[in-house]
Amino acid sequence: MNTFQKSLAVGLLVSCGLAWAHENEAHGAASASAAKAPDGHSHSHGDAHGDAIGVAGKPGKVSRTVNVDMTDAMRFNPANVAVKQGETIRFVVKNSGQVKHEFVLGTDKELKEHYEVMKKFPEMEHSDPNMVTVAPGKTGEVIWQFTQSGTVDFACLQPGHYDAGMKGAVSVAAAKSTASKAKADGHTDHKH
């Protein structure tokens, strides 16, 4: 790859603002948001997705742990996870297969864009708290706080894996507001 192509690749990756993860590395709140470009330089991606899918979780605030298994059948088990808005989840991600897999949280659009870049640069090293790349037989983790209700997607973005259906979703149930809780027990019907 010549210098122009390397510069173009770095520019594309930075402008996409996508998240990346280092192989075999657990990512939590203490992780730096940096990607290593083909030229070996690291580049910060910041919080590219804003609050759309949530924020990096703090290990001391973990609500519960969800174990996720990745297989060479190109599936996550479980492929669907239910959480509550505001929950901080520790995803313990095991690669039971013989090839490298990833667990990447994002919007459908972000995952598709990231996948297209990964097809061009399959050995790209990246580091963001919403993902982990796991070698065969190894385990990694992602600690994530789900701040918005709705659906947060996850996928393996190794070339061919996403196309083979290695995807899943986290359903985030809206937190009940104080007003709706009060209304449910009748306390908003009268004044004190």
Secondary structure, DSSP 8 states (H G I E B T S, - for coil): --HHHHHHHHHHHHHHT-----BT--B-TT---EEE-TTS-EEE--STTTTSS-EE--GGG--EEEEEEEETTTEEESSEEEEETT-EEEEEEEE-SSS-EEEEEE-HHHHHHHHHHHHH-TT-EEE-TTEEEE-TT-EEEEEEE--SSEEEEEE--STTTTTTT-EEEEEEE----HHHHHHHTTTTSS--
